[in-house]
Amino acid sequence: MGCGKTAVARILAAQLNREMVDLDERITELTGHTPAELISKEGEQPFRSIESAALVELLRSGFEGVVALGGGCWIQSTNRVLLAERDALTVWIDIPFEICWQRIETAQEVRPLAPTKQEARILFDRRRGIYELAGIRITSSNEAVEQIARQVELAIRSK
């Protein structure tokens, strides 16, 4: 949360001349509810099932663009397997917690899994080990999203 996944994905897709899909936006289109609403109403596990189904549908469609996954999507091993089966390049944008938290606070979005700084920190720390499984890691200390997207593009082209 707050690392800039969606903004970087949009820029990266334009740089690569590819379509971009934000999985959270896709879920909202499919269900009529935002991920935050679904988590608040149904709970995290039912939302994760919806999220995985949306990812399966996208991958089965033959999509070959850039996908911005929600922060918890990568945590699900079934989703990592799905992406690996499609030889998807995966990227972790590794940004310090304090920067992520500043962005979360200023965005004024409802974050049902991280409503407080303490809960966000716990989630951040718990997810880091799994994020390390991504194929590409981009470490940032607060560079502009354009710079991060350029770093991702360079890393992809060197693969």
LOSE-524601 format. One record per residue (C-alpha): y negated, x, z. Coordinates in pm, whole numbers, plus 50000, padded with zeros to 5 digits. Layout:
YXZ
...
***
This chain:
500005000050000
496585012449907
497615043249710
496225029649382
499515021249205
498134992649000
494895009748899
496735041648803
499375021748611
496695003748406
494995036348310
498295053848243
499485025648017
496275028447814
496665066447791
500255062547670
499425032847445
501965011447632
501954977147788
501504975348165
503064950248403
502164946648769
505334932748925
503364915049199
501254897348932
504434888248743
505884872949060
502694852949111
502924839748754
506614830648794
506364814049135
502784802149159
502434821449486
501254856449564
503654880749729
501624877650051
502014839750043
505744842249975
506284867150257
504224846050498
505984813550406
509534824750329
509874858450501
510354893350364
514014891050261
513634859750044
510614876249884
512624908049814
515224886849633
512484871549416
511024906149355
514394920549250
515064890949019
511654896048854
512444932948804
515864924948655
514294899948414
511644925048309
514144953048251
516584930548066
513784920047833
513744955547695
510324963247841
509374999547780
505915001447926
504435010448262
505394989848567
503484989648894
506044981149160
505054966649494
505214991449779
508474977049913
510254972549579
511355009049562
512745006649915
515524983449796
518445004749677
519464978449420
516064982149254
516365020049246
519805016349083
518404991948824
515655016348732
518065045748719
520395026348488
517465022348247
516535059348276
513115048748401
510765076248506
509635068948859
506455081249021
505395083449384
501655085949440
501595104249771
498275098249943
497475103950312
497795073450534
494125073350641
492985069850280
495475041850217
494335024050533
490645026750433
491505010550099
493584983450265
490724975150503
488064973550234
490214953549991
490274923850230
493704913950098
496204897450327
498964922450407
501564902850604
503804933350652
500924955150772
498254933650936
497124961251172
496584998351134
499465005451374
501904983251181
500734998150851
501305033150988
504845024551099
505615010350754
504045040550583
506125064950788
509345044950746
509005043350367
508085079850300
511655092850303
512715067750041
509625073349827
510715109849806
513585097949583
511125091549299
511485114148998
507845125149000
505615130649301
501875131849260
500065143949571
496475132749603
493845137149870
491555110249725
491015119249362
489745092149129
492435069948979
491635084548636
492505119348762
495725107048920
496695088948600
496095121148406
498325140348650
501045114148603
500715116048227
501015154048231
504075152048458
505715126348230
505045146947918
506585177648083
509865159148157
***
